Amino acid sequence: MADKKRVNLMVSPETKTEWDNAVEDSTEYSSLSDLVRKSVAHELSQPPGAASRTAKGRETTQPAETEAQTEAIEQITKTLSRMETTLSDLDSRLTNVEQEVTASARADLKNEVFGALPEYDSEDSPDGKSAAEIAEEINSQRDRVSDVLTRLEEQTGAIRVTASEEGQQFYAREGGL
């Protein structure tokens, strides 16, 4: 014991009881002195500014490194939030552009289909084209052309069915249009 110095501590009776219980419940500490020595050695081995803990395990201070990490995470969260807002705005704008392009493409297809129709002369010479013929002529899909013809016939009255053979209809535009 020549190289050791005695240190006396004054603690409350509750703290002394808590420390005694910790020694009894632990296989790590052989005595109250051993508990104090190891606890102090552990506390001193922590880097400066590291969080120290109370006996119940609560942090009493937050290390500077943890604060910096928390700030960095908050900055990342804010940046992600801004990016999310920007992406949402871009998605809305893209949806609007797609709707405009689709509407424009539909109008263009209607115009092409209407332009490809022959003019209806009379009941005596019902000239007309099928959806398949028009689709081939304007290089489009037959189903799309058929849908446009049906809509034009129902909504505008600008075209008529001139003949129907084997389930296939032939269309022409009304004269004078």
C-alpha positions in Angstrom: 0.0 0.0 0.0 3.0 2.3 -0.1 2.3 3.5 -3.6 -1.4 4.1 -2.9 -3.0 7.1 -1.1 -6.1 7.1 1.0 -9.1 9.1 -0.2 -12.1 9.6 2.0 -15.5 10.6 0.6 -18.5 12.0 2.3 -21.8 10.8 0.7 -25.4 10.8 1.8 -26.7 7.6 3.5 -28.9 6.9 0.4 -25.9 7.1 -1.9 -23.9 4.8 0.4 -26.7 2.3 0.4 -27.0 2.5 -3.4 -23.3 1.9 -3.8 -23.3 -1.0 -1.3 -26.2 -2.6 -3.2 -24.3 -2.2 -6.5 -21.3 -4.0 -5.0 -23.6 -6.8 -3.7 -25.5 -7.2 -7.0 -22.3 -7.2 -9.2 -19.6 -9.7 -9.8 -17.5 -7.0 -11.3 -16.8 -5.2 -8.0 -15.1 -6.9 -5.0 -15.7 -4.0 -2.6 -17.0 -0.5 -2.3 -13.4 0.8 -2.8 -13.2 -1.3 -6.0 -16.5 0.2 -7.2 -15.3 3.8 -6.7 -11.8 3.1 -8.2 -13.3 1.5 -11.4 -16.0 4.1 -11.7 -13.5 7.0 -11.5 -11.1 5.2 -13.9 -14.0 4.7 -16.3 -15.1 8.4 -16.0 -11.5 9.6 -16.5 -11.0 7.4 -19.6 -13.9 9.1 -21.4 -12.8 11.8 -24.0 -13.4 15.4 -22.9 -17.0 16.5 -23.5 -18.3 12.9 -23.6 -21.6 12.4 -21.9 -21.4 11.2 -18.4 -24.2 9.1 -16.9 -25.8 9.1 -13.5 -26.3 5.9 -11.6 -29.7 5.5 -13.2 -28.1 5.7 -16.7 -29.4 9.2 -17.7 -27.0 11.5 -19.7 -26.1 14.6 -17.8 -24.4 16.4 -20.7 -24.5 16.0 -24.4 -21.1 15.7 -26.1 -20.1 18.3 -28.7 -19.7 15.5 -31.3 -23.3 14.4 -30.8 -24.5 17.9 -31.1 -22.7 18.3 -34.4 -24.2 15.1 -35.6 -27.6 16.2 -34.6 -27.2 19.4 -36.4 -25.9 17.6 -39.5 -29.0 15.3 -39.4 -31.3 18.3 -39.1 -29.6 19.9 -42.1 -30.0 16.7 -44.1 -33.7 16.4 -43.0 -34.3 20.0 -44.2 -32.5 19.4 -47.5 -34.6 16.2 -48.0 -37.8 18.1 -47.3 -36.9 20.8 -49.8 -36.0 18.1 -52.4 -39.3 16.3 -51.7 -41.2 19.6 -52.3 -39.2 20.2 -55.5 -39.9 16.7 -56.7 -43.6 17.1 -56.0 -43.7 20.4 -57.9 -41.9 18.8 -60.8 -44.3 15.8 -60.8 -47.2 18.2 -60.9 -45.6 20.2 -63.8 -44.8 16.9 -65.7 -48.4 15.7 -65.2 -49.7 19.0 -66.7 -47.3 18.7 -69.6 -48.4 15.1 -70.2 -52.0 16.2 -70.2 -51.3 19.0 -72.7 -49.3 16.7 -75.0 -52.0 14.0 -74.8 -54.8 16.5 -75.5 -52.8 18.0 -78.4 -52.0 14.5 -79.7 -55.7 13.6 -79.5 -56.7 16.8 -81.4 -54.0 16.1 -84.0 -55.3 12.5 -84.4 -58.9 13.8 -84.8 -57.7 16.3 -87.5 -55.7 13.6 -89.3 -58.6 11.1 -89.2 -61.1 13.8 -90.4 -58.8 14.9 -93.2 -58.3 11.3 -94.4 -62.1 10.8 -94.8 -63.6 11.1 -98.2 -66.4 13.5 -98.7 -69.9 11.9 -98.7 -71.5 12.4 -102.1 -74.9 10.9 -101.9 -76.8 7.8 -101.1 -76.3 6.8 -104.8 -72.5 6.7 -104.5 -71.7 6.1 -100.8 -67.9 6.4 -100.8 -66.2 5.7 -97.5 -63.1 4.3 -95.8 -62.8 1.8 -92.9 -60.9 2.5 -89.7 -58.2 0.1 -90.8 -57.7 1.9 -94.1 -57.5 5.3 -92.4 -55.1 3.9 -89.8 -52.8 2.6 -92.5 -53.0 5.9 -94.4 -52.1 8.1 -91.4 -49.8 5.5 -89.8 -51.8 5.1 -86.6 -53.4 2.2 -84.7 -56.7 0.9 -85.9 -58.3 0.9 -82.5 -57.4 4.5 -81.9 -58.7 5.6 -85.3 -61.9 3.6 -84.7 -62.4 5.3 -81.3 -61.9 8.8 -82.9 -64.4 7.9 -85.7 -67.0 6.8 -83.2 -66.5 10.0 -81.1 -66.6 12.2 -84.2 -69.8 10.5 -85.4 -71.5 10.8 -82.0 -70.3 14.2 -80.9 -70.1 16.3 -84.0 -72.4 14.8 -86.6 -69.6 15.8 -89.1 -69.1 12.2 -90.3 -71.4 9.4 -91.1 -71.3 5.6 -91.6 -71.7 5.1 -95.4 -71.7 1.3 -95.4 -71.3 -1.7 -93.2 -69.9 -4.9 -94.6 -69.0 -8.1 -92.6 -68.9 -6.1 -89.3 -66.7 -3.4 -90.7 -68.0 0.1 -91.0 -67.0 2.7 -93.7 -67.0 6.4 -92.9 -67.1 9.6 -94.9 -67.4 13.3 -93.9 -70.5 15.2 -94.5 -70.4 17.3 -97.7 -69.7 21.0 -97.4 -67.6 20.7 -94.2 
